[in-house]
Amino acid sequence: MQQAVEFRWPIRVYYEDTDAGGVVYHSTYLNYLERARTEWLRTLGYEQDQLRRDFGLIFAVHSLSAEYRIAGRFNDALEVVSRVESIRCASLTFDQRLLRGDETLFIGRVKVAAVQADSMTPCRIPAPIVQSLKELPQA
């Protein structure tokens, strides 16, 4: 059985991410997940502006589910762990978790659709991107 491809991205909770009590705003968790997906693409050699320029492609969030477990707090050192749950012709579904050490603070399942930038109609994800997401990183 093939090991699941996983991407990890560190996040620091800044004051601007929190309410007056120092607790991370609920919507900020989604920003953290977005950053991790963007950084994953970047490590694979794909910038968002390059995808649009070279392929006429953008990724748009289609749907998501969110499970808040433990509050993140100001100045926490966190990590977003992302895995591709499924790959279809025109969409990717990610399982993403926000961790503080061994604690799971948040679980998100995010489906992104590949769409043509000009028409916002679904399009096929280019094969090199799909292949890159399936490969384990080199040690």
N, C-alpha and C positions, 0 to 999 in steps of 0.2 A: 504494500500500500504506500502511495506517495505521501510524504509529509506535507502538511498544509503550508503554503507560502504565507509568511507573516512579516509585517513591517511595523517597526516600533519608532515612535517619535516623541521626544521629551517636550514637555510643556511646563512653564512656570506660571503660576496664578499671580497676575498683577492686580494691583488695587483697582484698576478700571474694570476688572472682570467681576467684581464683587459688589454686594449691597453694603449698606451702612454697618451691618453686623459682620462683615468680612467673609460672607458666604457667596460662593460662585452663583451668578445669575443662571437660571435654568436654560436660557437660550445660548449662553456662552459655551455650554458643552457641545452644542452643534457646531459652533465656530472651531472648537478644538478638533472635532472629527474632520471638518472640511480642510483644515490646515494639514492634518496628517495625510489625507488622500492626495492633496496637492504635492506635498513633499515626497510621497511615494512615487508619483508620476515623475517628479523632478529627478529622483535618484535613478529612475529608469531611462532618463535622457529625454523626457517629454515635458516641455513647458506649456502652460495653458495658451499663451499667445502663439506659440509655434503650432499647436494643434489647429488653432483657428486659421492661421496663415497657410499652413502646408496641406491641411486636410479639409478645411472648411467646417471643422468639427468643434463642438463644445459639449461638455458633460453637464447635464442639468439634473438636479435632484428630482426624482419622480415620486418617491414615497419614503417614509421612514417611521420607525418605531423607537421609542425612547423609554428606558427604565432607569429611574433615578434611585440609587441605593444608599449612598452615603454622601454627605455634603463635602464638596471641595472647599477649601478655605484659602484666604489670602496667603501668598508666599509658599503654598504647597509646591513641591516638585512632583509632577505627575508624568505619566507616560500613556500615550495612546497606542494601543495594540490593534492593528488592522489586519483582517484576513478577507480574502475574496471568498464569499460563500457560493456564488454562482456567476457564470459567464454565459450570456446569451448573445445572439447576433448583434443586438443594439442596446444591451444593458448589462450592467454589473451590479451585483448585490454584495455589500460589504457587511461583515460582522465587525464592529469596532467597540473596544472597551477602554475605559479610562481608569487607570490604576494609580494608586498611591502605595508604593511598595507591593505588598501582597493583597491589599484591599481593592476590591472592585467598586468604584464609585458610581459608574455609569455604564450602561450597555446600550448601544445603538445599532440598529440594523437599517442600512441606508441603500436604497436602490437608485442608481443614477442611470439616466438614459443618454445615449449618444444621439445628438441631433445636429442637423445642418445649421450652421450659425445664421445664415441668411433667412431660411424659411422656417426654422424651428421644427422641422419634420424629422422623424427618426431616421437614422442611418446606421449602416454597419460599422462596427468598431474595427479599425485597421488591424490586420493580422499581426503585425509586429508588436502592437500594444498588447494584444491578447496573449501572445507568446511570452512576452516579458513578465506579465502578471502571473503566469503559470510556473515560471522558473524559480527555483530556490536561489537566493543570493549566494555568490561565491564567498567562501570563508577566507 
